[in-house]
């Protein structure tokens, strides 16, 4: 049972584009009587997810309770960012009943769990649960579940090969740290895809894990909040590829920010993003653009070659400045190529 004197914190992790922000928006809309606060840890210099969440602010989670930490991985800036932010939230006249932390899609959750052992906050907060989101369609395709036999054969043939790619290690660490796995985009995966995804995740998990399927982030909050896991006291059961290796690194990934003028054809931009993903192995694109003659911002969300775009809200007094964050493995980031492709798509 969770210590009732401690404020519960739910860590929401998952690979790029798995649906973390969509889930949190649903939780904000259905707080079950709780006062919520949200910490968003973006990868890159432009915060898109925090902006999306602030649009959902209300009395249960006012805008000042939605805090964005964009100075790097929060588990690497504990003293400078994480601890002061938690202390400031708890010092509010009406402190939150529950805190949600959305990690970067590139983050390893275990180092963040270790931060909860800091004396300044250990007696005041507890990790109610670690929720790992997995894109069921992608997992069913085997993108982050390498065949152990094939890997062993490769290593036997060439000792210079690494056991796993950086992306698979991130995915596996997120699953290993979880108390609950949410299989997102169940509608795209279908019944057969969900069965395959469950089997693949079960094979990677270090212990039996409950898995729930959902679409568009819709789930009963009672299933994921109030788990009482006290995960900070259970680190040994959450193995990591990086245990004992000291500080973890994020140098495998990089991001660039591309400013765009108003566009006339959203589908032309979407096609350019798809081509970039296919030809340059782009992992994630997200941001907003202005469409000529339209008062609403166009939200662009891409995971690999899967691109979605929709109008989300009015620009209001904000400048109609389009801006996209592009994330890829470091070796695949060529800012000049990315910029040229996107600008050409919008006729700039």
VENVEN-V77103 format. One record per residue. N is the residue number from 0. OMEGA is omega in radians with two decimals (none if undefined). NEAR is the number of other C-alpha atoms within 12 Angstrom. Layout:
# VENVEN-V77103
N:OMEGA:NEAR / N:OMEGA:NEAR
This chain:
# VENVEN-V77103
0:3.14:15 / 1:3.06:23 / 2:-3.04:18 / 3:3.09:17 / 4:-3.12:13 / 5:3.07:25 / 6:-3.12:35 / 7:3.11:43 / 8:3.05:42 / 9:3.09:44 / 10:-3.12:47 / 11:-3.07:48 / 12:-3.12:49 / 13:-3.04:45 / 14:-3.13:45 / 15:3.06:39 / 16:-3.11:38 / 17:3.10:43 / 18:-3.09:38 / 19:-3.12:45 / 20:3.11:44 / 21:3.10:29 / 22:-3.10:38 / 23:3.08:45 / 24:3.10:34 / 25:3.13:25 / 26:3.11:38 / 27:3.13:39 / 28:-3.11:29 / 29:-2.99:26 / 30:3.12:30 / 31:3.10:20 / 32:-3.13:17 / 33:2.88:27 / 34:-3.04:31 / 35:2.93:41 / 36:-3.09:46 / 37:2.96:45 / 38:-3.13:43 / 39:3.11:42 / 40:-3.11:43 / 41:2.97:35 / 42:-3.05:39 / 43:-3.00:33 / 44:-3.11:25 / 45:-3.10:31 / 46:3.10:30 / 47:-3.07:34 / 48:3.11:45 / 49:3.11:36 / 50:3.12:27 / 51:-3.11:33 / 52:3.13:36 / 53:3.09:29 / 54:3.14:24 / 55:-3.07:32 / 56:3.07:29 / 57:-3.07:22 / 58:3.13:20 / 59:3.09:28 / 60:-3.11:37 / 61:-3.05:25 / 62:-3.12:23 / 63:3.09:27 / 64:3.09:38 / 65:-2.97:38 / 66:-3.14:35 / 67:3.09:38 / 68:-3.04:36 / 69:-3.12:27 / 70:-3.12:22 / 71:-3.12:29 / 72:-3.04:35 / 73:3.11:39 / 74:3.08:34 / 75:-3.12:29 / 76:-3.03:21 / 77:-3.05:27 / 78:-3.05:19 / 79:-2.99:18 / 80:-2.96:25 / 81:-3.09:34 / 82:3.13:29 / 83:3.14:20 / 84:3.11:31 / 85:-3.13:41 / 86:3.14:26 / 87:3.11:22 / 88:-3.11:33 / 89:-3.13:28 / 90:-3.13:15 / 91:3.10:17 / 92:3.05:9 / 93:-3.07:20 / 94:-3.13:26 / 95:3.02:34 / 96:-3.07:33 / 97:-3.14:43 / 98:3.06:42 / 99:3.06:48 / 100:3.03:47 / 101:3.14:48 / 102:2.95:47 / 103:3.09:45 / 104:-3.14:41 / 105:-3.00:43 / 106:2.97:43 / 107:-3.02:47 / 108:-3.03:52 / 109:3.07:42 / 110:3.08:34 / 111:3.09:38 / 112:-3.12:43 / 113:3.14:30 / 114:-3.13:31 / 115:3.10:38 / 116:3.13:26 / 117:-3.07:23 / 118:-3.07:14 / 119:-3.07:19 / 120:-3.02:29 / 121:-3.10:26 / 122:-3.01:20 / 123:-3.13:28 / 124:3.10:38 / 125:3.13:40 / 126:-3.13:46 / 127:3.12:38 / 128:3.01:37 / 129:-3.11:47 / 130:3.12:46 / 131:3.08:49 / 132:3.13:48 / 133:3.08:48 / 134:-3.00:46 / 135:-3.14:43 / 136:-3.14:34 / 137:-3.12:35 / 138:3.14:40 / 139:3.11:30 / 140:3.07:23 / 141:-3.03:24 / 142:-3.10:25 / 143:3.07:33 / 144:-3.08:34 / 145:3.13:27 / 146:-3.10:18 / 147:-3.13:16 / 148:3.14:12 / 149:3.11:14 / 150:3.13:19 / 151:3.13:17 / 152:3.12:15 / 153:-3.13:18 / 154:3.12:16 / 155:-3.11:14 / 156:-3.06:12 / 157:-3.09:12 / 158:-3.11:12 / 159:-3.12:10 / 160:3.05:14 / 161:-3.09:17 / 162:-3.12:23 / 163:2.98:25 / 164:3.10:19 / 165:-3.11:28 / 166:-3.13:30 / 167:3.11:28 / 168:3.08:30 / 169:-3.12:36 / 170:-3.10:42 / 171:3.10:43 / 172:3.12:38 / 173:3.11:47 / 174:-3.09:48 / 175:-3.08:38 / 176:-2.94:46 / 177:2.91:50 / 178:-3.10:42 / 179:3.09:37 / 180:3.06:40 / 181:3.11:43 / 182:-3.04:47 / 183:3.13:41 / 184:-3.12:33 / 185:-3.14:34 / 186:3.13:19 / 187:-3.10:23 / 188:-3.06:26 / 189:-3.08:22 / 190:-3.11:19 / 191:3.13:18 / 192:3.12:26 / 193:3.10:32 / 194:-3.13:23 / 195:-3.13:25 / 196:3.12:37 / 197:-3.10:37 / 198:-3.12:23 / 199:-3.14:31 / 200:3.11:43 / 201:3.13:24 / 202:-3.13:23 / 203:-3.01:31 / 204:-3.14:30 / 205:-3.12:22 / 206:3.12:19 / 207:-3.13:21 / 208:3.02:26 / 209:3.12:22 / 210:3.12:31 / 211:3.12:30 / 212:3.10:34 / 213:3.12:33 / 214:3.12:28 / 215:3.04:25 / 216:-3.05:32 / 217:3.12:29 / 218:3.09:26 / 219:-3.12:20 / 220:-3.13:24 / 221:3.14:16 / 222:-3.06:23 / 223:3.08:37 / 224:-3.10:34 / 225:3.13:31 / 226:3.13:26 / 227:-3.03:29 / 228:-3.02:30 / 229:-2.99:33 / 230:3.14:36 / 231:3.12:37 / 232:-2.99:22 / 233:-3.02:25 / 234:-3.07:27 / 235:-3.13:17 / 236:-3.07:23 / 237:-3.06:32 / 238:-3.13:26 / 239:3.03:31 / 240:-3.00:29 / 241:3.10:22 / 242:3.09:19 / 243:-3.08:11 / 244:-3.12:10 / 245:-3.10:11 / 246:3.07:17 / 247:-3.04:25 / 248:3.06:20 / 249:-3.08:26 / 250:3.10:17 / 251:-3.03:21 / 252:3.10:29 / 253:3.11:27 / 254:3.02:32 / 255:3.13:31 / 256:-3.11:31 / 257:3.05:31 / 258:-3.09:26 / 259:3.02:30 / 260:3.05:26 / 261:-3.13:29 / 262:3.12:31 / 263:-3.00:20 / 264:3.14:23 / 265:-3.09:31 / 266:3.08:20 / 267:3.09:22 / 268:3.12:39 / 269:3.12:34 / 270:3.11:26 / 271:3.11:33 / 272:3.11:45 / 273:-3.14:31 / 274:3.11:25 / 275:-3.14:36 / 276:-3.10:30 / 277:-3.01:20 / 278:-3.05:19 / 279:3.09:27 / 280:3.07:26 / 281:-3.09:38 / 282:-2.94:38 / 283:2.99:42 / 284:3.11:44 / 285:3.13:43 / 286:-3.10:40 / 287:3.01:43 / 288:3.07:42 / 289:3.13:38 / 290:-3.10:31 / 291:3.10:19 / 292:-3.11:13 / 293:-3.13:22 / 294:-3.09:20 / 295:3.03:24 / 296:3.03:31 / 297:3.11:36 / 298:3.08:33 / 299:3.09:37 / 300:-3.13:38 / 301:3.01:35 / 302:-3.02:33 / 303:-3.12:33 / 304:3.09:25 / 305:-3.06:29 / 306:3.07:31 / 307:3.05:26 / 308:-3.12:28 / 309:3.06:23 / 310:-3.06:21 / 311:3.12:23 / 312:-3.08:21 / 313:3.06:20 / 314:-3.12:22 / 315:-3.12:13 / 316:-3.12:9 / 317:3.08:13 / 318:3.13:17 / 319:-3.08:25 / 320:3.08:23 / 321:-3.11:34 / 322:3.12:32 / 323:3.01:37 / 324:-3.12:39 / 325:-3.07:44 / 326:3.10:44 / 327:2.97:37 / 328:-2.98:25 / 329:-3.07:22 / 330:-3.08:16 / 331:-3.14:25 / 332:3.02:28 / 333:-3.00:25 / 334:-3.11:25 / 335:3.13:15 / 336:-3.13:22 / 337:-3.12:35 / 338:-3.11:26 / 339:-3.11:20 / 340:-3.11:28 / 341:3.12:37 / 342:3.11:26 / 343:-3.12:21 / 344:-3.12:27 / 345:3.06:29 / 346:-3.12:18 / 347:none:16
